Amino acid sequence: MNMAELMREVASLPTERQNELAAYLLHLRLQQDSTWRSEMTRRIDDRTPGKWVALADWKKESGDGEK
């Protein structure tokens, strides 16, 4: 399958499936980004409560709360 065929196929997918594909492609990119992985590890390991983000706030900021 060439790129044009792939792009047409993706364009024909329902929005929810396109969103899943977009998330997967982002996951693949970030998986290869050692700087991003290091930063996320640092943030996850940070035990300073003042730097924590509530799940509801994160959802609002990420657009997930709009569904």
N, C-alpha and C positions, 0 to 999 in steps of 0.2 A: 504494500500500500504506500503510495507516495504522499507527500505532505498535503497536496491539494485535496486528495481523497479523504485523508484523515481530518482535515479542517471541515470539509462538507459533512462528514459523518458526525463530528462533534457539534456542528451548528444545528443538526437535526435532532439532537438529544433534548429531552425535557430539561427545564432549568435546574431541577434538583440534581439530575445526573451530571449536568455541566458543572454545578457547584462541587459535587463529589470529585470530579476529575480535576478541577482547579485546585482543590485541597490536596489531592494526591500529588499533583505536579509540584506544588509548593513544598510538600513534604520531601519529595525527592531532591529538590534544590537545597533545602536547608540541611538535609542529611549530609550533604557534601561540603557544607560551610563550617569549617572548624571554629571560626570566630564566633558565629552565631551559637553553636553548640556550647562553647566555653561560657559565653555570656548567659545563656539559659541555665546552665549548671550552676553558675555563680548566683544567679537570682533565686533559683530553687533552694539552694543551700543556705541562703541568707536568712538568719533567724531573728532579724530585727523587725518586730511587729509593726513599727511605724512605716515600713516599706512594703508591707503586705497590701494586696488589693483584694477587696471583697469580690466574691464570684458575681454577684449582681452588678457591681460596678464594671467588672471586666466584660461581662456580656453586653452591657450598655455601650461601652467604648468600642467593642469589637463588632457591633452591629448585630450580634446574635440575639439581643433582646427585642429586635424589631419584628421577629417572626410571630 
